[in-house]
């Protein structure tokens, strides 16, 4: 693939392109927000730039969708007094030495009892993952039932740490969710699940996809923005 870029207003759009036997130019936006362009053999660079510039508003719009799936999680300490999030609420960490390893939340505290304070981080991450598995299934169930009217259903809901995405949908209809989502409010989690359920019907971010997402969650933009800002 070859690399090129265009200017669209104050925005620079970088894209990779290669030649193929296809008859028309095709543009794809990857989850990493990369722009890939496939062009017919013999197409001039000037023509490629012209086409990319024409589709620039669409390209920027698609890239903005993927921004919501870029966790912006700050580095937090795992010591008493540090603030951590759970389901959109702030909890102060309380780490104490005890005879067993245990994590629980009580009032406005997340309490970690551990034999060694150095294990606090691994213990709370394990707790977050456990809670994510429980809560995501609970939140997803009514949404999955709602989407049955479209004759679609995910084959599985899977938890997986992803450095650049909140969720994804595999070709085999498995929905993957980032356990870090457990730190966000319930509507943010619902937004990600609905987003992925819509992908069972429309695989790309076409207007039909946007219309369906809006139909199923009219205020999705509010929660998309909240998700983008919450953990920054």
N, C-alpha and C positions, 0 to 999 in steps of 0.2 A: 504493500500500500504506500501511496505517496501522500505527503502532507502539504496542505495549503491553508490559507485563511482569507476571510473577507472582512471588511468593516461594514457594520450596519448601525448607523447613527454613532453612538459612543461605544458600541459593543464590537468586540472582535470575536468572530466565530471561526475557530479552528476546525478543520475537517480532514479526514483521511479519505482518499478515493483510489479506486482501482478500476481497470477496464474489464468488461465482461461481454458475453455474447448477447446480453439483453438488448431489447430494442429501445427502451426508455430509461431515463435516469431515475434511480431510486435512492431515497435518503432514509437512513435508520438512525435512531437515537438510542444508545445503549444505556443500561442502568447507571453506568459510570459517567453519563452525560457526554460521552464521546459521539461525534457525528461521523457516520460512515456513509460514503456516497459510492454507488456503483453506476458506472456510466458505459454507454455503448462504445465499442472500439472506434477509434478515430475522432472522438469528440474533442474539440479544442478546449484548452484551459479557460479561455475567455467565455466559452459557452457554459462550462461547468460553473464558473464563478457567477455568471448571470442567473443560472438556475438556483444555485444555493442562496443567492441574495434574494431572489423572489420568494423562496420558502423560509427566509430568515425569521419572520414573526412566528411561524409554526414551530421552527427549531427551538427558539427561545422559550416558547410556551411548553414544549415537551420537556425541555431541560428543567423548567421550574417544577414540574411534577415530581421529578426524581429528587429534587432538593429535600422534599419531605421525608425521603428515605435515607438521609445522611445523618446518622446520629452525631450530635455535637456535644458529647458527654464530657464534662470537665473532670479533671483529676480530683478525686476526693480522698481525704485521709480516713483511715479506719481507726479513729481514736475517739474517746469520750468527748462529747461536745460538738463533733462535726455534724453538719446537717446532711441528711440523705433523703431521697424521695421514695415514696411508695404510693402508687395510684393517684399521683398528682398532688399529694400532701407532703409537707415537710415534717421530718422526724429527726430528733436529735439522737445521736448515737450514744449508747451507754455500754461501755465494755468493762466487764468485771471478771475476776479470776474465780473459777469454780471447779467442781470435781467432774463436770460433764460439759460437753459442747452443745450449746443450744442457742437458737435465735428466735425471738418473738417480739411483737410490737405491743406496747401497752401505753395507753394515753397518747402522748406526743413523743414517745421514745421508742426506738428500736433497741432492744436489749440483747447484747451478745455475751453469753457466759462461755468462757473458754479456759482450758487449762494453761494455754499460752497465748498471750496477747498478739503474738506474731501471726496467729491463725485467724484473726478477726476478719481479714479481707476474704479469705477463701470460704469462711463460714457464711458470711452475709451473701456472697455471690451464689453459693449453693442454695441459700434460702430464697433469694430472688428468683432463681431458676425454678425452684419447686413451686413458688407462688405463681410464677408466670404460666406454668403448665396447668395449674388448677384454674386460674382466673381466665386465661385465654379460651379454654374449652367452654367455660361457663358463659363468657361473653359471646363467643362465636355461635353457640347452639341456636339461639333464636334467629340470628342473622342467616345461618345456613338454611333453616326451615323457611325463611322468607324467600330465599333465592330458589327454592324448589319449584316455584311457579315458572321459572325459566328452564326447567329440566336440567339443572346443573347442581352438582354437589362435590365438594372437595373430597379427594380420596383419603386425605389425612391432614391434620394440623400438627406441624412439627416445629419444635423450638430449636433454634440454632443461632449462635452468636455470629453476627455479620458486621464487619467494620464499617461498611458504607451504605447499609440499607436497613430499613425497618421491617420490610416484608418482601416476599417474592412468591411467584406462582410457577411451578414446574410444568413441563409439557404433559406430565401425567396427572395434572390437577392436584398436586400436593401443595398446600399453602404453608409457607415457612415464615415464622415470626421471630423477630429478635427479642430475646428475653429482657433486654433493656427497656422495652416498651412498658414493662410493669411499673416503671417509674412515672408514667404519664397518666393523666385522667382517663376515666373509662371512655368518654366520647372520642378521644384520640385513638385509643385501641380499636374502637368500633370503626373509625374512619379507615384505618389500615386494613382491617379485615374486609370491610366492604369494598375497598379499592381492589383487593386481591380477588374477591368473589366476582367482581365485575370483569376481571381478566379471564375468568373461566368462560365468559361469553364473548368478550372483545379483547383480543390479545394485545392490541396496540392502543395508544392513546388517541384514538380517533374521536370525532365529534359524537359518534354513537356511544362510545365509552363514557365520555363526559356527561352526555345526556342521561345515561343509565345511572351513573354515580350520583348525579344531582337528584334524580327521581328517588333513589333509595336513601339518600342523605342530603336533603336540601341545604343544610348549613355546613357541608363538608369543608368548604374553604376556611371557615372560622377555625375548625379543629386542625386542619392542615397547617395553618399559620401558627396555632398554639403549639403544635408538635415541633415545628421548625424553631420556635423561640424558647420553648420551655427549658431544654437542657443545654442551651448555649452558654 
